[in-house]
Amino acid sequence: MFLASVLVIGIQTANFAYVWFTEYNFRQVIGSIYWRRGHWALIALYALIAVLMSKLFGALKVGYMRVLDVIISQILSVLLTNMIAYIQLSLIGRWKFLSHIRPMIALTGVNLVIVLVWVVFTRWIYTVIYPPKRSILIYDSHDPNRLRNNLSTRKDKYEINEAVYLGQGVDYIKERILLYESVILGDMPSHERNLFVKFCFDHSIRCYCSPKISDIMIMSSEKIHMFDTPLLLFRNRGLTVEQQFLKRLFDIVLSLILLVVLSPLLLVIALLIKAYDGGPVLYRQKRLTKDGQIFDILKFRSMRVDSEKNGARLAKKHDDRITPVGRVLRKIHFDELPQLINILHGEMSIVGPRPERPEIAAEYEKEIPEFPYRLKVKAGLTGYAQVYGKYNTTPYDKLKLDLTYIENYSFFLDLQLIATTAKILFQKENTEGVEEWQKTASSGRYHIRTVPSEEDADE
């Protein structure tokens, strides 16, 4: 896979070099001829940008992501790489390249075809080398169907041939494990899970585990040695002062740029909402952010003014309370754009856990005592749970996703999540409401007694 990644980046770079030497590097455009080192520096810089964009969008994760996701990532990567390269060339040529955009458009088209062929071909090779492994699923008292259904969406990677209940006994399960190539461990007590993990390690059998909250904390721990005793240190402090400063600076700069660039679009949306029923354009609601502080979140109103006359409830598929304008806004998440103002005020961040209503968070906390852990950082416009989860992902799973973000925070991770958010805006599974039969928000281990109630549910 490494060689395949080098190949696709190399071909794109070679195409750029060809365009540079044949179309752009001549006296009529630049006014002077580049020296040899200048050529190589420019070409190497293009390759570096292509690698960074591929990493940012996850465009090289063939096998890890679905084919469609990789294709979308590659398309975005190529477009952004060539856009940056063209701006760079324009600066070099003192903007003389603005009238010579056709070669760059042709380069983009050729590279798009190449990456599409690369994804399909590499995916085929990956499937041949790594076919789905025959697997056994071990579960405890919690319904395994949800995990099984999630895994069944990736039949190219997982093939569950048997599901065994933990109550059938450790010895019996160990005998069954030996018949398979991999084991998937659902949510179960730590003692039994450790027995199976060590058994799989001893017999060189691949093992997948559903992580517990403590597992996620340990993942980011710092390894230290006290004489001959290894220790794991996890500081449990959230972001460092330096990280908070850089994150806040980035929030201010990006939110200001977005507000300026999107101001015409924001005005059009506001006019459409007002013209439909004459009601208020914005919707305010109390939400929680860092350290449990309460603030008023801003959203474009997407439901009727009287949508909560019978009590607040989570939006469902085909909900008749949603206005025609609101239905479009919700599908592409543009109803969230006014939260850029919350970010400027310092109540939210660009990236972070999505903010919950105080009363709903209190209900969750009754069943999930660890739920307040996600308040170690500011609430975000987008987040780890929004990128890797769905609209109707359970609260317990969202908590684990949010903690994964907090415990593994980096500035580059924020950039990755922002890039991935742009990629999933139009994916249906991330905008769908809950089904009519979903009366409770089940977390797999916990079963929340109340449904999240908000006029314009974004969770």
Helices and strands as residue ranges (DSSP letters): H 2-19, I 20-24, H 27-30, H 36-57, H 67-92, G 96-99, H 102-129, E 133-139, H 145-152, E 158-165, G 166-168, H 170-177, E 182-185, H 190-202, E 206-209, H 213-219, E 222-226, E 229-233, H 241-277, E 282-288, G 290-292, E 294-300, H 324-331, G 334-336, H 339-345, E 348-351, H 358-367, G 371-376, E 379-382, H 384-388, H 395-407, H 411-424, G 428-430, E 441-442, E 447-448
